[in-house]
Amino acid sequence: MSQAPRPPLQVTLDVWHAMFMREALARTMAGRFAWFWMIAEPVAFVVIMIGVREVLGRVRFVIGADFVPWLIVGLLGFFLFREGLLRSIGAVDANKGLFAYRQVKPVDPVIARNVVEGILKTVVFMVLIAGASLLGYEILPADPLAAMFIWFSIWVLGLGAGLVASVVAPLVPEIGRVLRMLILPLFLLSGVIIPLHALPHSIQHYLLYNPVVHALEALRLSFSPVINRWPESICFIFGGGL
């Protein structure tokens, strides 16, 4: 007696589950210190920036917000977007052997990688929030539902950019190299380490075309006690220049 064929949705879910487990094992078991570097990278960035701030003379250039929580939230939000974009570029080429199975489509490894990265970055974010809270910083979100929604939105933004990059990069290999080179300028121009209100209005006008800027500022607002004062908060962040 032959077994009834599975519905297409069930086949897709099974493929995603299998690829998720494959990507998760490859990501977390790539080396002895794979888990360590996931947490050490953002911690190192925070420590370095705190050191730079101390050298500059304890300048409090984030008005109305504590520097460490402000930096952690922006840094992890950008890393969530960055990993979704960069790790999607090589997802198709790395899984070409699986395309021999007709159930596996080129979009499947991209989605699986982004889901893995989203879960890992969420865990790392929660660990850093717990660590900063134990050190006495007020980093718990003022509006947890808004924080979760915006965090998910940043993940979707990275997924969308990654899907586009995964299609273009195999056709034009130079695109992948260019995107990797542009990550550092994007990091500096997205308000991750320099608050936007500290920049001239003429520069802000162009930076606001960057969707990552809006995503990070919205995420920071959800962690701020002024979350229920959105109009004043937006003008406050951008120096009243809007």
C-alpha positions as CSV (number, residue, x, y, z in Angstrom):
1,M,0.0,0.0,0.0
2,S,1.6,3.2,-1.2
3,Q,2.0,6.2,1.2
4,A,-0.1,9.3,0.4
5,P,2.1,12.1,-1.0
6,R,2.8,14.9,1.4
7,P,1.2,18.3,0.7
8,P,3.6,20.9,-0.7
9,L,3.5,23.0,2.5
10,Q,4.6,20.1,4.6
11,V,7.5,19.4,2.1
12,T,8.6,23.0,2.3
13,L,8.5,22.9,6.1
14,D,10.5,19.7,6.3
15,V,13.1,21.1,3.9
16,W,13.4,24.3,6.1
17,H,13.7,22.2,9.2
18,A,16.4,20.0,7.8
19,M,18.4,23.0,6.4
20,F,17.9,24.9,9.7
21,M,19.5,22.0,11.7
22,R,22.3,21.8,9.1
23,E,23.0,25.5,9.2
24,A,22.7,25.7,13.0
25,L,25.2,22.8,13.5
26,A,27.6,24.4,11.0
27,R,27.4,27.8,12.6
28,T,27.7,26.8,16.2
29,M,30.2,23.8,15.8
30,A,32.5,25.4,13.3
31,G,35.3,25.6,15.9
32,R,36.0,25.2,19.6
33,F,35.3,28.9,20.3
34,A,32.4,29.5,17.9
35,W,30.0,30.4,20.7
36,F,32.6,32.5,22.4
37,W,33.2,34.7,19.4
38,M,29.5,35.3,19.0
39,I,29.4,37.0,22.4
40,A,33.0,38.3,22.3
41,E,32.6,40.4,19.2
42,P,29.8,42.8,20.4
43,V,31.4,42.9,23.9
44,A,34.7,43.9,22.4
45,F,33.1,46.6,20.4
46,V,31.3,48.0,23.5
47,V,34.5,47.9,25.6
48,I,36.5,49.6,22.8
49,M,34.0,52.4,22.4
50,I,33.8,52.9,26.2
51,G,37.5,53.2,26.2
52,V,37.5,55.7,23.4
53,R,34.9,57.7,25.3
54,E,36.9,57.7,28.4
55,V,40.0,58.8,26.6
56,L,38.1,61.7,25.1
57,G,37.4,63.0,28.6
58,R,34.1,61.3,29.6
59,V,32.1,63.3,27.1
60,R,28.4,62.5,27.4
61,F,27.5,63.0,23.8
62,V,24.2,60.9,23.9
63,I,21.8,63.4,25.5
64,G,19.1,61.9,27.6
65,A,20.5,58.3,27.3
66,D,23.1,56.2,29.1
67,F,25.9,55.6,26.6
68,V,26.4,51.8,27.3
69,P,22.8,50.7,26.8
70,W,22.4,53.0,23.8
71,L,25.5,51.5,22.2
72,I,24.6,47.9,23.0
73,V,21.1,48.2,21.5
74,G,22.3,50.0,18.3
75,L,25.3,47.6,17.9
76,L,23.3,44.4,18.2
77,G,20.6,45.8,15.9
78,F,23.1,46.5,13.2
79,F,24.8,43.1,13.6
80,L,21.4,41.5,13.1
81,F,21.0,43.3,9.8
82,R,24.6,42.8,8.8
83,E,24.6,39.0,9.3
84,G,21.3,38.7,7.4
85,L,22.9,40.4,4.4
86,L,26.4,39.0,4.3
87,R,25.7,35.4,5.2
88,S,23.0,35.3,2.4
89,I,25.6,36.1,-0.3
90,G,27.3,32.7,-0.2
91,A,24.3,30.6,0.8
92,V,23.4,29.5,-2.7
93,D,26.9,28.5,-3.7
94,A,27.6,26.7,-0.4
95,N,24.5,24.5,-0.9
96,K,24.6,23.7,-4.6
97,G,25.0,20.0,-3.9
98,L,21.6,20.0,-2.2
99,F,19.8,21.3,-5.3
100,A,20.0,17.8,-6.8
101,Y,17.0,17.1,-4.6
102,R,14.0,18.7,-6.4
103,Q,12.4,19.6,-3.1
104,V,15.2,22.1,-2.3
105,K,15.0,25.5,-3.9
106,P,17.7,28.2,-4.0
107,V,15.7,30.4,-1.6
108,D,15.7,27.7,1.1
109,P,19.3,28.0,2.3
110,V,19.0,31.8,2.4
111,I,15.9,31.6,4.6
112,A,17.5,28.9,6.8
113,R,20.7,31.0,7.3
114,N,18.7,34.0,8.2
115,V,16.6,32.2,10.7
116,V,19.7,30.7,12.4
117,E,21.4,34.1,12.5
118,G,18.2,35.7,13.9
119,I,17.9,33.2,16.7
120,L,21.7,33.4,17.6
121,K,21.7,37.2,17.6
122,T,18.6,37.3,19.8
123,V,20.2,34.9,22.3
124,V,23.4,37.1,22.3
125,F,21.3,40.2,22.7
126,M,19.5,38.8,25.7
127,V,22.8,37.7,27.2
128,L,24.3,41.2,26.9
129,I,21.1,42.8,28.3
130,A,21.3,40.4,31.3
131,G,25.0,41.2,31.7
132,A,24.5,45.0,31.5
133,S,21.6,44.8,34.0
134,L,23.8,42.9,36.5
135,L,26.4,45.7,36.1
136,G,23.8,48.3,37.1
137,Y,22.9,49.7,33.7
138,E,19.2,50.5,33.0
139,I,18.9,48.6,29.7
140,L,15.6,46.8,30.0
141,P,13.1,47.9,27.3
142,A,10.5,50.5,28.3
143,D,8.1,48.9,25.8
144,P,8.9,45.2,25.3
145,L,6.3,44.6,22.6
146,A,7.6,47.5,20.5
147,A,11.2,46.3,21.0
148,M,10.3,42.8,19.9
149,F,8.4,44.1,16.9
150,I,11.2,46.4,15.8
151,W,13.8,43.7,16.4
152,F,11.8,41.4,14.1
153,S,11.5,44.2,11.6
154,I,15.3,44.6,11.5
155,W,15.6,40.8,10.9
156,V,13.1,41.0,8.0
157,L,15.0,44.0,6.6
158,G,18.2,41.9,6.6
159,L,16.4,39.0,5.1
160,G,15.1,41.1,2.3
161,A,18.5,42.6,1.5
162,G,20.0,39.1,1.8
163,L,17.5,37.6,-0.7
164,V,18.4,40.4,-3.2
165,A,22.1,39.9,-2.7
166,S,21.9,36.1,-3.0
167,V,20.3,36.5,-6.4
168,V,22.7,39.2,-7.7
169,A,26.0,38.0,-6.2
170,P,26.1,34.7,-8.2
171,L,25.5,36.6,-11.5
172,V,28.1,39.3,-10.7
173,P,30.7,38.0,-8.2
174,E,32.1,41.5,-7.7
175,I,28.8,42.6,-6.1
176,G,29.5,40.3,-3.1
177,R,32.9,41.9,-2.6
178,V,31.5,45.4,-2.9
179,L,28.8,44.7,-0.4
180,R,31.3,43.4,2.1
181,M,33.4,46.5,1.6
182,L,30.4,48.8,2.1
183,I,29.5,47.3,5.5
184,L,32.0,49.4,7.3
185,P,30.9,52.7,5.9
186,L,27.3,51.7,6.5
187,F,28.2,50.9,10.1
188,L,29.6,54.4,10.5
189,L,26.7,56.1,8.7
190,S,23.9,54.3,10.5
191,G,24.2,56.0,13.8
192,V,25.6,52.9,15.6
193,I,28.4,54.7,17.4
194,I,27.7,58.4,16.6
195,P,24.3,59.8,17.5
196,L,22.7,61.5,14.5
197,H,21.8,64.6,16.4
198,A,25.5,65.3,16.8
199,L,25.9,65.6,13.0
200,P,25.1,68.7,10.9
201,H,21.6,68.9,9.5
202,S,22.9,68.9,6.0
203,I,24.4,65.5,6.5
204,Q,21.3,64.2,8.4
205,H,19.2,65.0,5.4
206,Y,21.1,62.3,3.3
207,L,21.6,59.8,6.1
208,L,17.8,59.5,6.6
209,Y,17.5,57.8,3.2
210,N,19.2,54.8,4.9
211,P,16.5,52.5,6.3
212,V,18.9,51.0,8.9
213,V,19.1,54.4,10.6
214,H,15.3,54.5,11.2
215,A,15.3,50.9,12.4
216,L,18.1,51.5,14.9
217,E,16.6,54.7,16.2
218,A,13.2,53.1,16.6
219,L,14.8,50.2,18.5
220,R,16.5,52.6,20.8
221,L,13.3,54.5,21.4
222,S,11.6,51.3,22.5
223,F,14.3,50.9,25.1
224,S,14.0,54.5,26.3
225,P,11.6,55.8,29.0
226,V,10.3,58.4,26.5
227,I,8.8,55.7,24.2
228,N,5.3,57.1,24.7
229,R,6.3,60.5,23.5
230,W,7.1,59.6,19.9
231,P,6.8,63.1,18.3
232,E,9.0,64.8,20.9
233,S,11.4,61.8,20.8
234,I,11.9,61.9,17.1
235,C,12.6,65.6,17.1
236,F,14.9,65.1,20.1
237,I,16.9,62.4,18.3
238,F,17.4,64.4,15.1
239,G,18.0,67.6,16.9
240,G,14.7,69.1,15.9
241,G,15.8,69.1,12.3
242,L,12.9,67.2,10.8
